[in-house]
Each structure stands twice: as structure tokens, then as C-alpha cells.
């Protein structure tokens, strides 16, 4: 690898930029719990590991070059993001029209939600072909080209995943610390509404994305 310091700085800047993973982690941290947010992060990072393996063995190149495969993944990811966005907005509407539920039912809902947080984070990341494009266009810039790419790609992918995990753990814990304010009904309604709209927006943007 070359310019490792530049690589680390670029990784940090790219990771902290808000995206679908941030939206999902925010929603699950505030609506489920800190545990739900951490499970979402683990799911997202598992998706990154799959993209890392794909880049290492060359599948990412196939995805980028094949318009059909790219389109399939793109629309699956777009539909899933829109589904999560609509589900979030529908939950907000239900919260406004229905009275509060009893504690036992809330506990059951939270248990079910926590079980799906990992899946949401994983599917949001792994079905996003833009991540494959990112790995194929970003990582090669830090390889000198005089040797094989297997180990450099693997190491850089693991570093990027580890930095992503560290940032989002900090992010989730920060949200949890200010949860008293963030979980106020008025604040929570705003967050739910914005998150739902953002997820739908990311889904539409992904659907319009073209392969390069």
C-alpha cells in the first residue's frame, strides 16, 4: 500500500458523511435502544466485509462491468430502502393515531425490533452496489500496482470496516447519551419523519444511479 496516511484520512471523511447506514443506525438507536443501534452497526459492517471479500476475489469488478447484475442489486437495494422509509413513516402515523400500548407489548415490540436491526443494517449495506463501485474505484488508488492486490485490498477493506465500526459505535453511544432529549415525543416524531423521508430519498437516488 502507498499513502497510508492519506488513505486513513479519506476513510474517516467518507465514513462520517451521512448515508443510508447512518439513517438506519439513527432510527434503530432512537426507536429501539442502544443495543438496536449496535446490532444495526454490526449488520452494516458484515455487509462491508462481504464487499471486501468481493473486491478481493474480483466479484466487484463483475458487478460493475455487468449492467444486469448491477441493475438487479441496485433495484433490490432501492426497493428495500424505500420499504424501510415507508415503514418508518407509517409507524410515525400509527404512533400519532393510536394510544400508548402497555409495557408488556412494548417489550415484545422492542425484542422483535432488536432481532431485525441486524438484518436491516446488513441488507441496506450488502444490497447497495455503490459500495462495490466505491471499493473498486477507491482502493486501487492506494496500491502501487507492482505486486498483487489480494492482501492490500484485504487489509484496506478490514481497516475501512474497523474505522466504520469505531465511528458508529461512538455515534450510537452519543445518541444514547442524549436520548432523553431525542426520545421526547415531539423530537422523536421529527426524527422519524426526517429519517423516513431520507431513506426514501436514498432509495430513489440509488434507483437512478448508473453503472460506470
N, C-alpha and C positions, 0 to 999 in steps of 0.2 A: 504494500500500500504506500501511497505517497500523499503528502499534505494531510497528515492525520489530524493536525490541529484545525485545519480548515474544515475537514470532514466533520469533526465534533461540533464545531460552531454551527455549521449548516444544519446538522441533525437537530440541534437544540432549537434553532429558529423555526425549522419546519414542523417540529413536534408541537410547539406551543401555539402554532396557528390553529384557530378553531376549525373543526371539521365534523363529519358525522360521528366519529368516535367520541369527540368532546360532548356533542349534543346528547348522545346515548348515556354517557357516563354521568352527565349533569342530571338528566331526567331520573335515572335509576337511583342516584345518591339521594336526591331530594324526595322522591316519591316512595322509595322502598327503605333504604337505610345506607349507612356507610358500607356495610357488608355487600349490599346490592351493587354499589358503585365499584367496589374492589373486584367483585365477580365479573362485572362488565369489562373492567380493565384486563383481567386475566383472559377473558374470551378474545378481546381485541389483540392482545399480544400473541395468543395462539394462532390467530389469523396471520399476524406478521411473520411468525415462524414458518407457516406454510408458504407464504410468499417468498421468504428467504430460501427455503428448500427448492421452490420452483425456479428461482433465479439461478441457484447453484447448478441445477441439472438441466437448465435450458428451457423449461416449460414456459417461463415468462416470455421468452422470445417467440415461442409458438403462438401464445395468446396475442401478443402484439401484432404479429405478422398475419394471423388468421382473422379476417374480418368477421367470420361466422362465430368463432369461439369468443372473440371479444364482444360481439353483439349479444350473445347469449348471456355471458356473465354480466354485461352492462345492464341489460334489462332486468335480469333477476335481482341484481343489487338495487336498481332504481325502484322496482316494484316493492321490494322489502322495505326500503327507506320510506317510501310513500305510505306503506301499510302502517309502519310504526308511527309516522306523523299523524295519520288519520286516527289511529287508535288512541294516541295521546290527546288529540283534540276532542275525541268522543268521550274519553274519560273525564276531561275537564267539564264537558257539557253535563255528563251524568252527575258529577260532584255538585254542580250548581242546582240540579233539579231534584236530587234525592236527599233525604235526611241522612245524617251521620249514622253509620252502622255500628253495631255493638262491637265490643273489644274482641270477642272471640272470632267474629267474622273478619275483622281487620287483621288479626294474627294469621288466619288462614290465607287471606289475600297476600299478605307480606311473604309468607312462606312460599306460595306459588310464584310470586313475582321474583323472589330471590333465585328460585330454580330456573327461571327463564332469562335472568340477567346475563349469565354467561353466554347463552345461546344468542341473545341479541347482539352482544359485543362481537362474538365470533363471526356470525353471519354478515353483520354490517361490514366488517373488515375483509373477510375472505371473498365475498362476492363483489368487491369493488375492483374492477380491472385497472383503475387508475393507479392503484398501489403497485400492480405488476409493471405498469408503464414507468412509474417512479423508480422502482428498483432497477429496471433495465436502462434508464437514462441517467440516473443519479450515481449509482455505484461505480459504473465503469470510469467515471471521471477521476476516480482515486486509485486506479490500477495502472501501473506503468506499462503493461502490455508485453513485457519481456518474459513473463512467466505465465503459468496457468492462472485461471480466475477462480478456481474452485475454493481454495482456502481464503483468499482475500474477500470474495463475495460472502462466504460463510461468516467470517469474522465481522465484517461490516454490518451484515444483517443482524447478527446477535447483538452487536453494540447498539444499533438503532433500536432494536426491541427492548434492550435493557434500559436505555435512556427514556423510551416511551413509558415503560413501566414506572420508572422513578418519578417522572413528571406527573403522571396521572395519579399515582399514589398520593403525592403532595397535593394535587388538585382536589382529590376526593376528601382528604383529611381537612383541607381548608374549608371546603363546602360544609363538611360535617361540623366544624367548629362554629360556623356562623349559621348553623341550621335553625337556631331559634328564630332568627330573623327571616331566613329563607323559607321556613315552613309555615309562616303566617299565611292564613287563607288567601289574603289579597296578593301577597308576594308569590305564593305557590301557583295561584291562578295565572299570574303574568308569566312565570317561568314555564308552566305547562303550555300556555298558548304560544309563546315565542318558540319553545322547543319543537312543538308540533309543526309550526309553520316552517321552521328551519329545516327539519327533517324532510318535509315535502319538497322544499326548495332544493335541497341537496339531491333528492331523488330525481327531480326534473332535470337538474343540471347534469347528473350522471347519465340520464337517458339521452341527452342531446350531445354527450361527449363523443367525439370521433376518434377512431384509431389513427395513429400516426405511422 
